[in-house]
Amino acid sequence: MDIKYTHIIKFNQTRTLYVSDLDGTLLGSDSQLSPGTIATLNRIIGERGGLFTVATARTPATVVPLMSKVNATLPFIVIGGSAMWNPVTGGYEHTRGIDDQTVGDVTNVFDRHGAHPFIYRRHGKSLLHTHHYGPLSPQEERFVAERQHLPLKRFFLDDINYRHSDDEALLIFSINKYAVLSAIAADLRATVPRCMVMAYHDIFDPNEGYLEIYAAGTNKAAAIRELAQQLEATRVVVFGDNRNDIAMMQAADHSVAVGNAFDEVKAIAHEIIGPNTDDSVARWIEQDLAINSKL
């Protein structure tokens, strides 16, 4: 990254970087930011000079609208750490792409299991092109319907050439029954070593799941370390709820699980706070900043 943030850091002498997952953590039960969380985050950023951002598997297509009322200044860590999105300039700031050979090897594994993933590719400064070929699962049909008209994402369905493009592939993604995806993930780990594989349950229905494939070494933890170094942060605090948050929480100086988190997440957290429905993350950060300002 080329942008420096020393003008923000000087107001936050402890240089703590606060990073929160979105779904099930910062977002409420309606998958939105509550008015209370928005107001508190804007105080944290604007009045206290707090270093706050989010790290999520979501793409900018949904992150940008969700965060639109927050006066964010730091890059959002998006697409599982494979990209950063600058909310000030409105574009991708950094990406970690999947090479063409790996894309081919991964999609061959999906073929063996009779499944058809989405391939997410960055197109230009701010667009994401999402390619798919073959039938959609019922879960994927709902997924497409909910996102088909978002301004930062374009779907290309029934794309017979979906494996090949001049655009950089950032993510290979699938939604299905968790048992189906777990079998594909095991096959990928055994046969395609040049990628990062993440399979996890849906937070609302444990029988459903998500499968994400990134370039090797790509995850939210690595992106957070990179951002912390750029900010010259001396302390990193991470908030999460789901199994795909564990790696970034383990890499933090202080990890915080919300009360509704999976038991595995609570077990590795340094601290457990209230649930995502009580503005717990934003309130904790504001209190932490107040404590540190007195030290």
Buried (B, 14 or more C-beta within 10 A) or exposed (E): BEEEBEEBBEEBEBBBBBBBBBBBBBBBEEBEBBEEBBBBBBBBBEEBBBBBBBBBBBBBBBBBEBBEBBEBBBBBBBBBBBBBBBBEEEBBBBBBBBBEEBBEBBBEBBEEBEBBBBBBBBBEEBBBBBBBBBEBBEBBEEBBEEBEEBEBBBBBBEBEEBBEBEBBBBBBBBBBBBEBBBBBBEBBEEEBEEBBBBBBBBBEEEEBBBBBBBBBEBBBBBBBBBBBEBBEBEBBBBBBBBBBBBBBBEBBBBBBBBBBBBEEBBEBBEEBBBBBBBBBBBBBBBEBBEEBEEE
